């Protein structure tokens, strides 16, 4: 089975194997059945060291459609977008994804907030949120387009948190414990995928 990386699988017969090429004959084609029902974009603040690589790999395995790295006030990392794109491609192949998730160029936090607000389900994970938990936010279901915005290791600046809420993102807590920046997106993605009927 071959995949075009855009959602189609091709069942093929191998006809020739050469040193640098394999010739296949397409027998049938069909939409890949490994993709989530929702299109999920992860807006992830840049993190230090190899944490971002871990986040990209695991988010792709879980089924994220797009990853948008962004710079916020408390970020101290240097972006390695091409490296992250290679990791995303490897993870997509390893877990049998029907689509190759996009790793976008790094954007400023204001631009990330504006993009995230365009989704039908737009969640902003804020460590100081005390009223609305993820379970409450997902009680009404998960829409077709989803944005998950996760902050940096130092947390969101209050002005950034206000800007996110003012733009229409729903402020959500991931529980009473403070999660590490590499744990929060994985926990959030798993919960959203489950609520959306993908697990």
N, C-alpha and C positions, 0 to 999 in steps of 0.2 A: 504494500500500500504506500503510495506516494502522496504527499500533501503539497499544495501550492502556497501554503502559508497565509491564504486569504479565505479559508473556510471550506475549501473543497478537497475531498480525498479521491484518489484515483486507484482503483484496483488494477494491477498490471501483471503481465507475464514477462519475465526476463528472457530476452531473445539473444543477447550477446553480452559477454563480459570482456572488456579490453583493459589495458593497463591503466588508462586514465578516464574511462567512460563505461557506462552500462547502458545498453539499449533495451528499452522496455516497450511493450505494446499495451496500450490502454484497453482494458476489457470493459470497465464500467466506471462511472463517476457518481459521486453523491456528496451531499453536504456532510461535513465532519460532525460527528455526534459527541465530541469531547468538549464543546464550548458551553459556558454557562448561558442561561437564558437572558441574563442581563449584561449590558455593557458597563464594566466597572473601571473607573479611572482612579488610581491612587495618586494623590498629591502628597509627596513626601519631602519634608525638609531635609537638606543635606546633613548627613551624619559623619562622624569621624571614622578614620581607619577603614577597615573592610566591612563595616556594618551595612553600608549601602549595597554592597555586592550581595550580602546575605539577603537583604530585604528584596532586592530585584529578583533573585533566584526563587525565593519562596513565594513571592507574590505571583510570579509567572506560573509556577507549579499549581497554585491554588486556582488560577483562572482569570487574573486581572487582564483587562484589555489594553490598558495604557498606563504608563507611569510618567508622572510629571515631577521631576525634581525641582525644588524651589529654594531660594535663599530668603531666610528670615533674619531678624535682628540677632538672634542667638546662635546662628550657624557659624561654625569655624572650619568647615571642611572645604577641600578643593575638589571641584567636579571632575569626574572621569567618565564622561558620557559614552564615548566609544567602547570603553571597557564594559560598561553596564549593558550596552546593546549586545555585545558578544555573549555575555552571561545570560541575557534574556533569550537569545537564539538557542543557546545550548540547553537551557532549562525547558524551552518549548519542545525541542526535539526529544529530550529525555522522557518527558511525561506525556507525549503524544498529543500535543495541542494541535488544533485545526487551524489556528491563526497564530501568526508571529506578533506578539504584543509589541507595541511601540514604546520606546524610551525616548521621551521628548527632550529637547534642549532645556537647560536650566533657565527658569524664569524668576523674576522678583516675586515676593510674597503677594503684592497687590494684584499682579496678573494671575497668579495661581488662584486667589480668592475669586476673581472675576470669572475665570474659566469654570471653577468648581460650582459656582452658583447657577450655571446653565443646566445642570443635571436635574432630573425630576426628583431624585432622592439625593440630597446634598448634606452630608454629615461632617461635622467639624469636631474632632476629638480633643476636648479641652480638660486639662488636669484639674482645673478649678471649678468645673461644672458640678453642681450639687443636687440639681433637681431632676434632670432627665438622663436616664441610663440608656444603654444601647437597646435593651429589650423593649423599653417604652417607645423608643424612636422607630423600631421595626414592627411594632404591634399592628400598624395599619397596612403592612405589606411592603414589598420592595418594588419600585417602579422599574421601567425598562432601562433607564440610564441612571447610573449611580456614581457619585463622587465621594471619596473618603479622603479627608484632609488630616494628616498627622504632623505634629510639630517637631521641633528640634530637641536635642538632648537637654538643653537649658530651659525648655518650655516656651510657650508662646508669650510674646510681649503683650501686656494688656491692650495696647492700641491695636495690635494685630487681631486679637480675639474680638474686640469690638467691631473691627472692620469686617470680619467674617460674618458675624451675626447680622450686622447692618446690611450686608449683601444678600442675606437670605439663607445662609447655611444654618443648619440646626446644631446647636451646641450640645454635645453628648459626652457622657462619662463612660469610661470602660471599667468602672468599678471603684472600690474603695482603696485599692492599691495603686501606687504609681508604677506604670509599666515602662520598661526600657524602650528606647526609640525603635529598636528592632523587633520587639515583642508586640507592641501596640498595633502595627498594621496587619500582622499575621492574625492576631486575635480578632480584629475588626473584620478582616476579609472572610475568615472562616464563619463568623456569625452571620454576616450579610449573605454569603452564599447559601448557608443553611436556611435562613429565613426566605430566601428567594427560590427554594425548591431545588437546589443544585447538589444536595448531599443526602 
